[in-house]
């Protein structure tokens, strides 16, 4: 049997009554320990074999038997304080091993922008300017069918997301959806919910999930950013989905207008609709393009604290949603841009992800037979992959304590603001993630020791 190789898990330790509390950001848990625990962790600051660690600890604590030390190490592994590394894949480096894009069995998601046309002009839209400057020619359903055949022969996605613009403005939408369904691939659609028609109802019946964009349960707040009358139409769409028994979720862009009432919005919609599965907050979509609607730092601090307190609430709904939101607010897993996900523009151009919707990010136009060539050889995709692998190292070089948690933020957000594939676009972005991590530490530790 292959021997375990261990390294300390990413954690923070805080003195507590002569002992230590160890906070694990990955699982949002707190583990109590003592100086012996701290010593064992420090002995694994670089990866070490299990047997070597036992010998090392035995020399320092000769009063403990080897079996007692092994028991303590095993407990630390089970609590998540020590991580196991596969010896076969072990590389003695602090840099996370890169995942070769050709070795991935499935794409997580392909986002297909079937049209650039949209009936709204949301203030925070991340690709509005690009769509206006470069109105892309739309492919017909036969062209999309050939492209899907080509992609799915290469590797099937776990999900296809239909988007836009507003996809319900695309004439061949039902036929495009059927081409995906014929490949037995799950399909969802992102819509602003304002297109009310017989076609829309037929489309909803075909989809596995519908994502509705709405920013508040209060019509005046929602319509500030999305436009007058959008609230009532989105509500009508969600009422229809509920009546049809179709699963749907909500995307909510966080702004200075809705952040103070977002918890009430979540509770309102979750209680109103039985088929609503989730309400997802999107901070990163409030880009530099509309700085006047961004939440203030005070609002973000207050929201983060309230949200994290809800994770330990007796209210099961509030707790479940808050935990999901906490996950969405931190990039704990490396972004899969240009490796396990990508987007397709309305004209068939490959884009690294749905948010990198820029002419400069065109990786190559698909024709129904060239996907493998574009995916494996595109200089644009390789540039994005390299930047994605390097961004956490760039942050780590600044000695940021949180670099291994957030991994450098959203590349698309940075590129939109600065024109560079780099970590955070500005200090406010970084501030939000740092504050969240710090508050998680304090709230979890206090809760564990009944100080809240």
C-alpha positions as CSV (number, residue, x, y, z in Angstrom):
1,X,0.0,0.0,0.0
2,X,1.4,3.4,-0.9
3,X,2.5,5.5,2.1
4,X,0.7,8.7,2.8
5,X,2.3,12.0,2.1
6,X,1.0,14.7,4.4
7,X,1.1,18.5,4.4
8,X,-0.7,21.0,6.7
9,X,-4.0,22.2,5.5
10,X,-4.4,25.9,4.9
11,X,-5.5,27.3,8.2
12,X,-5.3,30.1,10.7
13,X,-4.5,29.6,14.4
14,X,-5.5,31.8,17.2
15,X,-4.4,31.6,20.9
16,X,-7.3,30.6,23.1
17,X,-7.0,30.1,26.9
18,X,-3.5,28.6,26.7
19,X,-4.4,26.5,23.7
20,X,-5.2,27.1,20.0
21,X,-8.2,27.3,17.8
22,X,-7.5,26.3,14.2
23,X,-9.8,27.8,11.6
24,X,-10.0,25.9,8.3
25,X,-11.3,28.2,5.5
26,X,-11.9,25.3,3.1
27,X,-14.6,23.7,5.3
28,X,-15.5,26.8,7.4
29,X,-14.8,24.7,10.6
30,X,-12.9,25.3,13.8
31,X,-10.8,22.6,15.5
32,X,-9.5,23.0,19.0
33,X,-5.9,22.0,19.7
34,X,-2.8,22.5,21.8
35,X,0.9,23.2,21.3
36,X,1.5,19.6,20.3
37,X,-1.0,20.0,17.5
38,X,0.7,23.1,16.4
39,X,4.1,21.4,16.4
40,X,2.8,18.5,14.2
41,X,1.3,21.1,11.8
42,X,4.6,23.0,11.6
43,X,6.4,19.8,10.9
44,X,4.3,19.5,7.8
45,X,4.9,23.0,6.5
46,X,6.4,21.1,3.5
47,X,5.1,17.7,2.5
48,X,6.4,14.8,4.6
49,X,5.9,11.0,4.6
50,X,3.7,9.6,7.3
51,X,6.4,7.4,8.8
52,X,8.9,10.3,8.8
53,X,6.4,12.5,10.6
54,X,5.8,9.8,13.3
55,X,9.6,9.5,13.8
56,X,10.1,13.2,14.0
57,X,7.3,13.7,16.5
58,X,8.4,10.7,18.6
59,X,11.8,12.3,19.1
60,X,10.3,15.5,20.4
61,X,7.6,13.7,22.6
62,X,9.4,10.6,23.9
63,X,6.8,10.1,26.6
64,X,4.2,9.2,24.0
65,X,4.2,5.8,22.4
66,X,4.3,5.5,18.6
67,X,0.7,4.2,18.5
68,X,-0.5,7.3,20.5
69,X,1.3,9.6,18.0
70,X,-0.2,7.7,15.1
71,X,-3.6,8.1,16.6
72,X,-3.1,11.8,17.0
73,X,-1.9,12.2,13.4
74,X,-4.9,10.2,12.1
75,X,-7.3,12.4,14.1
76,X,-5.7,15.5,12.6
77,X,-6.2,14.0,9.1
78,X,-9.9,13.2,9.9
79,X,-10.4,16.7,11.2
80,X,-8.9,18.2,8.1
81,X,-5.9,19.8,9.7
82,X,-3.6,17.6,7.6
83,X,-4.1,17.0,3.9
84,X,-3.1,13.7,2.1
85,X,-1.2,14.0,-1.2
86,X,-1.2,11.2,-3.7
87,X,2.4,10.0,-4.0
88,X,1.9,9.3,-7.7
89,X,1.0,12.9,-8.4
90,X,3.3,14.5,-5.8
91,X,5.5,17.4,-6.9
92,X,7.6,19.1,-4.2
93,X,6.3,22.6,-5.0
94,X,4.0,25.2,-3.5
95,X,2.4,25.7,-6.9
96,X,-0.8,23.8,-7.5
97,X,-0.3,21.2,-10.3
98,X,-1.7,22.5,-13.6
99,X,-4.5,20.4,-15.2
100,X,-3.7,19.8,-18.8
101,X,-6.8,20.8,-20.8
102,X,-6.5,17.8,-23.0
103,X,-6.7,15.3,-20.1
104,X,-10.1,16.5,-18.8
105,X,-12.9,14.0,-19.5
106,X,-15.8,16.4,-19.4
107,X,-16.4,20.1,-19.8
108,X,-18.3,21.5,-16.8
109,X,-20.2,23.9,-18.9
110,X,-20.5,25.5,-22.3
111,X,-22.2,28.8,-22.4
112,X,-23.8,29.6,-25.8
113,X,-24.6,33.2,-26.6
114,X,-27.1,32.6,-29.4
115,X,-27.7,36.3,-29.9
116,X,-26.2,39.7,-28.9
117,X,-29.5,41.4,-29.1
118,X,-31.2,42.4,-25.9
119,X,-34.4,44.3,-25.0
120,X,-32.8,45.8,-21.8
121,X,-29.9,48.0,-20.9
122,X,-29.0,47.0,-17.4
123,X,-26.6,49.4,-15.8
124,X,-24.0,46.8,-14.8
125,X,-24.1,44.7,-18.0
126,X,-20.5,43.4,-18.4
127,X,-20.7,43.0,-22.2
128,X,-23.2,45.7,-23.3
129,X,-20.5,48.0,-24.7
130,X,-18.8,45.1,-26.6
131,X,-22.1,43.9,-28.1
132,X,-22.9,47.4,-29.3
133,X,-19.5,47.9,-30.9
134,X,-19.2,44.4,-32.4
135,X,-22.7,43.2,-33.3
136,X,-22.0,39.6,-34.2
137,X,-23.8,37.8,-37.0
138,X,-26.1,35.0,-35.7
139,X,-25.7,31.4,-36.8
140,X,-28.8,29.4,-37.7
141,X,-29.8,26.2,-36.0
142,X,-28.2,23.9,-38.6
143,X,-24.9,25.7,-38.1
144,X,-25.2,25.3,-34.3
145,X,-26.1,21.6,-34.8
146,X,-22.9,21.0,-36.7
147,X,-20.8,22.8,-34.1
148,X,-22.4,20.8,-31.3
149,X,-21.8,17.6,-33.1
150,X,-18.1,18.5,-33.5
151,X,-17.7,19.6,-29.8
152,X,-19.5,16.6,-28.3
153,X,-17.5,14.2,-30.3
154,X,-14.4,15.7,-28.7
155,X,-15.8,15.9,-25.2
156,X,-19.3,16.1,-23.8
157,X,-20.2,18.9,-21.4
158,X,-22.0,18.3,-18.1
159,X,-24.3,21.2,-19.0
160,X,-25.0,23.6,-21.8
161,X,-26.2,27.1,-20.8
162,X,-28.1,29.2,-23.4
163,X,-27.5,32.9,-23.0
164,X,-27.3,36.2,-24.9
165,X,-28.1,39.1,-25.1
166,X,-31.6,37.9,-24.4
167,X,-31.9,34.4,-25.9
168,X,-35.7,34.5,-26.3
169,X,-35.1,37.1,-29.1
170,X,-33.3,34.5,-31.2
171,X,-35.6,33.1,-33.9
172,X,-34.3,29.5,-34.0
173,X,-34.1,29.0,-30.2
174,X,-36.4,25.9,-29.9
175,X,-34.5,24.1,-32.7
176,X,-31.1,24.9,-31.1
177,X,-32.3,23.6,-27.8
178,X,-33.5,20.4,-29.4
179,X,-30.1,19.8,-31.0
180,X,-28.6,19.8,-27.5
181,X,-31.4,17.6,-26.0
182,X,-30.8,15.1,-28.8
183,X,-27.3,14.6,-27.5
184,X,-28.7,13.8,-23.9
185,X,-26.9,16.9,-22.5
186,X,-28.6,18.8,-19.6
187,X,-29.5,22.3,-20.8
188,X,-30.5,25.5,-19.0
189,X,-31.1,29.1,-20.1
190,X,-30.3,32.5,-18.6
191,X,-33.1,35.1,-19.3
192,X,-34.2,38.5,-18.0
193,X,-37.7,37.1,-17.8
194,X,-39.3,40.0,-19.6
195,X,-40.2,38.3,-22.9
196,X,-43.7,36.9,-22.4
197,X,-44.9,34.8,-25.4
198,X,-46.1,31.4,-26.4
199,X,-42.6,30.7,-27.7
200,X,-41.2,31.4,-24.3
201,X,-43.6,29.0,-22.7
202,X,-42.7,26.2,-25.1
203,X,-39.0,26.9,-24.5
204,X,-39.4,26.7,-20.7
205,X,-41.0,23.2,-21.1
206,X,-37.9,22.0,-22.8
207,X,-35.3,23.2,-20.3
208,X,-33.8,21.4,-17.3
209,X,-33.4,24.7,-15.5
210,X,-34.2,28.4,-16.1
211,X,-32.2,31.2,-14.6
212,X,-34.1,34.4,-14.0
213,X,-32.3,37.7,-13.5
214,X,-34.0,39.8,-10.9
215,X,-32.4,42.1,-8.3
216,X,-35.0,42.6,-5.6
217,X,-38.4,41.6,-4.3
218,X,-39.2,45.3,-4.2
219,X,-40.2,46.6,-7.6
220,X,-38.7,50.1,-7.3
221,X,-35.3,48.8,-6.2
222,X,-35.2,46.2,-9.0
223,X,-36.2,48.6,-11.7
224,X,-33.4,51.1,-10.8
225,X,-30.8,49.0,-12.4
226,X,-32.8,46.8,-14.8
227,X,-35.3,49.3,-16.2
228,X,-38.9,50.3,-15.5
229,X,-41.4,47.5,-15.8
230,X,-38.9,44.7,-15.7
231,X,-40.0,43.6,-12.2
232,X,-43.6,42.8,-13.0
233,X,-42.6,40.9,-16.2
234,X,-40.0,38.8,-14.4
235,X,-42.5,38.0,-11.7
236,X,-45.0,36.9,-14.4
237,X,-42.3,34.6,-15.8
238,X,-41.6,33.0,-12.4
239,X,-45.3,32.6,-11.8
240,X,-45.5,30.8,-15.1
241,X,-42.6,28.5,-14.3
242,X,-44.1,27.7,-10.9
243,X,-47.4,26.9,-12.7
244,X,-45.6,24.6,-15.2
245,X,-43.7,22.9,-12.4
246,X,-40.4,23.8,-14.0
247,X,-37.2,24.1,-11.9
248,X,-35.7,27.6,-11.9
249,X,-33.2,29.7,-10.0
250,X,-32.4,33.4,-9.6
251,X,-29.3,35.5,-10.3
252,X,-29.2,38.7,-8.3
253,X,-26.5,41.3,-9.0
254,X,-25.5,43.0,-5.8
255,X,-25.5,46.8,-5.9
256,X,-25.7,49.6,-3.3
257,X,-29.4,49.7,-3.9
258,X,-30.3,46.1,-3.0
259,X,-27.5,44.9,-0.7
260,X,-29.3,46.1,2.5
261,X,-32.5,44.2,1.7
262,X,-31.0,41.1,-0.1
263,X,-31.7,38.7,2.8
264,X,-35.4,39.7,2.8
265,X,-35.4,39.2,-1.0
266,X,-34.1,35.7,-0.7
267,X,-36.6,34.7,2.0
268,X,-39.5,36.3,0.0
269,X,-38.7,34.4,-3.2
270,X,-37.8,31.1,-1.5
271,X,-41.1,31.2,0.4
272,X,-43.1,32.2,-2.6
273,X,-42.0,29.6,-5.1
274,X,-41.8,25.8,-4.5
275,X,-39.8,25.2,-7.7
276,X,-37.2,27.9,-7.0
277,X,-33.9,26.0,-6.1
278,X,-31.5,28.9,-5.4
279,X,-30.9,32.6,-5.3
280,X,-27.3,33.4,-6.3
281,X,-25.7,36.8,-5.5
282,X,-23.3,38.1,-8.1
283,X,-20.8,40.7,-6.8
284,X,-18.3,40.5,-9.6
285,X,-20.9,41.5,-12.2
286,X,-21.2,45.0,-10.7
287,X,-18.2,46.1,-12.7
288,X,-16.2,49.3,-13.1
289,X,-18.5,50.2,-16.0
290,X,-21.1,51.5,-13.4
291,X,-19.1,52.6,-10.4
292,X,-22.0,54.7,-9.1
293,X,-24.0,51.5,-8.3
294,X,-21.3,49.5,-6.5
295,X,-22.0,48.7,-2.8
296,X,-19.9,50.8,-0.3
297,X,-17.2,49.1,1.7
298,X,-19.4,49.7,4.8
299,X,-22.3,48.0,3.1
300,X,-20.2,45.0,2.1
301,X,-18.8,44.6,5.6
302,X,-22.3,44.7,7.1
303,X,-23.7,42.3,4.6
304,X,-20.8,39.8,5.0
305,X,-21.1,39.8,8.8
306,X,-24.9,39.3,8.7
307,X,-24.5,36.6,6.1
308,X,-21.9,34.7,8.0
309,X,-23.8,35.0,11.3
310,X,-26.7,33.3,9.4
311,X,-24.5,30.3,8.7
312,X,-24.8,29.4,12.4
313,X,-28.4,30.4,12.7
314,X,-31.2,28.1,13.9
315,X,-33.2,29.2,10.9
316,X,-32.4,26.2,8.5
317,X,-33.3,28.1,5.4
318,X,-31.2,31.1,6.3
319,X,-28.3,28.8,7.3
320,X,-28.4,26.8,4.1
321,X,-28.6,29.8,1.8
322,X,-25.9,31.7,3.8
323,X,-23.5,28.7,3.4
324,X,-24.2,28.6,-0.3
325,X,-23.5,32.4,-0.5
326,X,-20.3,32.1,1.4
327,X,-19.1,29.6,-1.1
328,X,-20.0,32.0,-4.0
329,X,-18.1,34.9,-2.4
330,X,-14.8,33.1,-2.2
331,X,-12.9,31.5,-5.1
332,X,-11.8,28.5,-3.1
333,X,-11.5,26.3,-6.2
334,X,-9.4,27.3,-9.1
335,X,-11.4,28.9,-11.9
336,X,-11.9,26.5,-14.8
337,X,-11.8,29.2,-17.5
338,X,-10.5,27.8,-20.8
339,X,-10.0,24.4,-19.3
340,X,-13.3,22.9,-18.1
341,X,-15.6,25.6,-19.5
342,X,-15.8,28.1,-22.3
343,X,-18.3,30.2,-24.2
344,X,-19.5,30.5,-27.8
345,X,-20.3,33.9,-29.3
346,X,-23.3,34.4,-31.5
347,X,-21.1,34.0,-34.6
348,X,-19.5,30.7,-33.4
349,X,-16.3,32.3,-32.0
350,X,-14.8,30.4,-29.0
351,X,-14.3,32.6,-25.9
352,X,-12.5,31.5,-22.7
353,X,-15.6,32.1,-20.6
354,X,-18.9,33.9,-20.7
355,X,-17.6,37.0,-19.0
356,X,-14.6,37.4,-21.3
357,X,-16.9,38.4,-24.1
358,X,-14.5,40.7,-26.0
359,X,-13.4,40.8,-29.6
360,X,-9.8,40.6,-28.4
361,X,-10.6,37.3,-26.6
362,X,-11.8,35.5,-29.8
363,X,-10.0,32.2,-29.9
364,X,-11.2,31.0,-33.3
365,X,-14.4,30.6,-35.2
366,X,-15.9,27.1,-35.3
367,X,-17.2,25.7,-38.6
368,X,-18.4,22.3,-37.5
369,X,-15.1,20.4,-38.0
370,X,-12.3,22.4,-36.4
371,X,-13.1,22.4,-32.6
372,X,-10.1,20.2,-31.6
373,X,-7.7,22.4,-33.5
374,X,-9.0,25.6,-32.0
375,X,-9.2,24.2,-28.4
376,X,-5.7,22.7,-28.4
377,X,-3.8,25.3,-30.5
378,X,-5.4,28.7,-29.9
379,X,-2.9,31.3,-28.7
380,X,-5.7,33.2,-26.9
381,X,-6.8,30.2,-24.9
382,X,-3.2,29.3,-24.0
383,X,-2.6,32.9,-22.8
384,X,-5.7,32.7,-20.6
385,X,-4.7,29.3,-19.2
386,X,-1.2,30.6,-18.4
387,X,-2.6,33.7,-16.7
388,X,-5.1,31.5,-14.7
389,X,-2.3,29.3,-13.4
390,X,-0.1,32.2,-12.5
391,X,-2.5,34.6,-10.8
392,X,-2.5,33.0,-7.4
393,X,1.4,33.0,-7.5
394,X,1.3,36.7,-8.2
395,X,-0.8,37.4,-5.2
396,X,1.3,35.0,-3.0
397,X,4.4,37.0,-3.9
398,X,2.8,40.0,-2.2
399,X,2.7,37.9,1.0
400,X,-1.1,38.1,1.1
401,X,-2.4,35.6,3.8
402,X,-5.5,34.9,1.7
403,X,-4.0,34.1,-1.7
404,X,-4.6,30.4,-1.4
405,X,-8.3,31.0,-0.6
406,X,-9.4,33.4,-3.3
407,X,-6.7,32.4,-5.9
408,X,-6.5,36.0,-7.3
409,X,-10.1,36.8,-8.0
410,X,-11.9,36.9,-11.4
411,X,-9.8,37.2,-14.5
412,X,-12.7,38.5,-16.5
413,X,-13.4,41.3,-14.1
414,X,-9.8,42.4,-14.1
415,X,-9.5,42.2,-17.9
416,X,-12.7,44.3,-18.3
417,X,-11.3,47.0,-16.0
418,X,-7.6,47.0,-16.9
419,X,-7.2,45.2,-20.2
420,X,-4.9,42.8,-18.5
421,X,-5.2,39.1,-17.5
422,X,-4.1,39.7,-13.9
423,X,-5.4,39.3,-10.4
424,X,-7.8,41.8,-8.8
425,X,-8.6,44.9,-10.7
426,X,-8.5,47.2,-7.7
427,X,-8.1,47.3,-3.9
428,X,-11.8,47.3,-3.3
429,X,-12.1,43.8,-4.9
430,X,-9.3,42.5,-2.7
431,X,-10.7,44.2,0.4
432,X,-14.0,42.4,0.2
433,X,-12.4,39.0,0.1
434,X,-10.0,39.7,2.9
435,X,-12.8,41.1,5.1
436,X,-14.9,38.0,4.5
437,X,-12.1,35.6,5.4
438,X,-11.3,37.5,8.6
439,X,-15.0,37.6,9.6
440,X,-15.4,33.9,8.9
441,X,-12.5,33.2,11.3
442,X,-13.8,35.3,14.2
443,X,-17.5,34.4,13.8
444,X,-16.8,30.6,13.6
445,X,-14.4,30.7,16.5
446,X,-16.8,32.7,18.7
447,X,-19.7,30.5,17.8
448,X,-17.8,27.3,18.6
449,X,-17.0,28.7,22.1
450,X,-20.5,30.0,22.7
451,X,-19.6,33.6,22.7
452,X,-22.4,34.5,20.3
